[in-house]
Amino acid sequence: MSSIGLGKGPQGELADLSAAGLLRTLKPLDSPTGPRVIRDGRELWNFASNDYLGLASDPELAEAFIEGVRKYGAGSAASRLVCGTLPPHRLLEDALAAAKGTEAALVFSSGFATAVGSLPALAGKDDVLVLDKLCHASLIDGARLSGATIRVFPHNDTAKLARLLETIRAKQPAARVIVVTESVFSMDGDLCPLAEIIELKDRHGALLFLDEAHAFGVLGPHGMGLAAQLGLQHRVDFQMGTFSKAAGLSGGYLATSTAWRDLLVNRARSFVYSTAPPPALAHATIASLERIRSTDGDHRRKQLRENISILSAKHPSPIVPVLFGTNDAALAASTRLEEHGFLVPAIRYPTVPRGTARLRISLSAAHSPETIAALASEIGHR
Ligand SMILES: *Cc1c(COP(=O)(O)O)cnc(C)c1O
């Protein structure tokens, strides 16, 4: 059979992935999500989702979603700029800006869309984006799409970042330079040294784009993130985040000044050329934001911190990696845990660097301490 123009063809590429232990397949659940799920007919404790506060299966949030559908219908029917901006979109953005202590906020259909829309709107070919080596795929793709010069510093290495910023400034005194990093790293669960990074970006006349995806709802007063925890919100130029993790829903945001927000409304292509998220989702997200900021939210964060300490005494976030190195070892560990009733994903290249395959345990306030203790002993026995 001729395969002109197809290269190896999809089968060949899939076979290569499989041979390298890198093939991924979709495995649907047979149940709704929650701390307990059913897959392949078996009940499992779910340590795989990013539902840190247990809100994804919360009946009141589901009710808010339904109320949103009743009030505003099913879809938005147009992009935000045409006629897709409905009352809850505005209300959500105002509530979020107030909660984040910024002049303005803009909501996107996902965190991924926020990153790939914002970075190219904020930086172009004369500018420089300086990324932490372990930045999320959406930030890397956004940076690539921007056409800006991309520089990368080793993970959380502020000495290298300082040198990089000096070099960039020496060569391009007038360029717009944006440092891009995350508050909680998604596959390691460690924090960025935010105070030092802010000092550096200020000293070198750069801006800071901080992705709080795994910190929103989890860290800081009222769950408003790492910058809020350190009292540094007003010094972060662009606070990005997602409603898909602790908020239990779906969507992304960027909180910033009014002028930057207005520029994004004009330039962020994933915002301009994409239909507005369903108004009912925005309505439910307002309810989620209120819940995150409430005393119930505080209780959930306290429970989450207690749960984290059962697994790892001083760990700063609900993401706990267990490193194995080889893909096969991580996959085997994941399979064995599943046989013992625990759903814990193996994470491999390209999500993490080669040779650092791992189990990624995601903790939630919805887990019982007993379940976490059982998981800890199961992992300890490997
Ligand atoms: C999950 C994630 C995103 C993407 O958010 P979605 O809402 O899931 O599209 C962006 N950045 C980081 C660091 C993430 O972990």
The ligand as an SDF file (V2000), in Angstrom:
LIG
                    3D

 15 15  0  0  0  0  0  0  0  0999 V2000
   -4.9540   23.0690   34.1860 C   0  0  0  0  0  0  0  0  0  0  0  0
   -4.0250   24.1780   33.9170 C   0  0  0  0  0  0  0  0  0  0  0  0
   -4.3020   25.1270   32.9420 C   0  0  0  0  0  0  0  0  0  0  0  0
   -5.4610   24.9780   31.9990 C   0  0  0  0  0  0  0  0  0  0  0  0
   -6.6690   25.2160   32.6350 O   0  0  0  0  0  0  0  0  0  0  0  0
   -8.0120   24.5810   32.0470 P   0  0  0  0  0  0  0  0  0  0  0  0
   -9.0760   25.4120   32.6440 O   0  0  0  0  0  0  0  0  0  0  0  0
   -8.0320   23.1640   32.5110 O   0  0  0  0  0  0  0  0  0  0  0  0
   -7.9430   24.6920   30.5620 O   0  0  0  0  0  0  0  0  0  0  0  0
   -3.4370   26.2010   32.7990 C   0  0  0  0  0  0  0  0  0  0  0  0
   -2.3460   26.3200   33.5840 N   0  0  0  0  0  0  0  0  0  0  0  0
   -2.0390   25.4110   34.5220 C   0  0  0  0  0  0  0  0  0  0  0  0
   -0.8210   25.5970   35.3490 C   0  0  0  0  0  0  0  0  0  0  0  0
   -2.8610   24.3080   34.7130 C   0  0  0  0  0  0  0  0  0  0  0  0
   -2.5430   23.3860   35.6190 O   0  0  0  0  0  0  0  0  0  0  0  0
  1  2  1  0
  2  3  1  0
  2 14  2  0
  3  4  1  0
  3 10  2  0
  4  5  1  0
  5  6  1  0
  6  7  2  0
  6  8  1  0
  6  9  1  0
 10 11  1  0
 11 12  2  0
 12 13  1  0
 12 14  1  0
 14 15  1  0
M  END
$$$$
